[in-house]
Amino acid sequence: MNILFFGPNGSGKGTQGAILKDKYKTPHIESGAIFRENISKGTELGAKAKAFIDKGDLVPDEITIPMILDRLQQPDCKNGWLLDGFPRNRNQAVKLDEALKAAKLDLDIVVEIILDRKIARDRIMGRRLCVNDNNHPNNIFIDAIKPNGDKCRVCGGELKTRADDQDEAAINKRHDIYYDTVTGTLASAYYFRDLSQKTGKPRYITLDGTPSVKDVAAELVSKLG
Ligand code: AMP
């Protein structure tokens, strides 16, 4: 199963992504996480990407597109993948579509979480990352996943913030990119929505991201069937 996963920063993508990953037993490939791993390991790719990420800009397509297309060719992706954070603009969508066609691969499902921009912003600023596992959900503004004091609610680990999560100008810039329906991330989602309407493939699922993470998860599970 090949799946694309869209949602603005702050829409609970981590949690919903884990559901998709478990149901379809696919690797969860997050472009942002790949960049962060490269930065922490001090690789050349990480050094190139860091300045863009810190400002909330997209890493240029010449770096990002080959990195992701190469990742999708790794052995663990043989039976499918869940791609999260890519494509992030219309050009990336077109290039991904072309690469899939060339490899005779289908895109099966696209999930889009729809969330108001202001709610998304508050959620990002409240997000806390567990040093033991980035997928442990902690947010000081969301009751259901409030940290335990100043420790991770899942494992009690130390919590930290991501520098780009606390920078309002950077968040705005990221949301400008996400909510742009002409060339930005929504444009790339709508590229596949149009394809879905024209050809019946991929299956395009929308989720209302406003309710609690648990309720959104329930909607996702019911829509996946
Ligand atoms: P995320 O963890 O998805 O919020 O990504 C963190 C940062 O990594 C983004 O703000 C971008 O700077 C960069 N990034 C992640 N995915 C992409 C992409 N598909 N294209 C360009 N830059 C990206």
Boltz pocket constraint, residues with backbone or C-beta under 6 A from the ligand:
constraints:
  - pocket:
      binder: B
      contacts: [[A, 9], [A, 31], [A, 32], [A, 33], [A, 35], [A, 49], [A, 52], [A, 53], [A, 54], [A, 56], [A, 57], [A, 58], [A, 59], [A, 60], [A, 64], [A, 84], [A, 85], [A, 86], [A, 87], [A, 88], [A, 89], [A, 92], [A, 174]]
      max_distance: 6.0
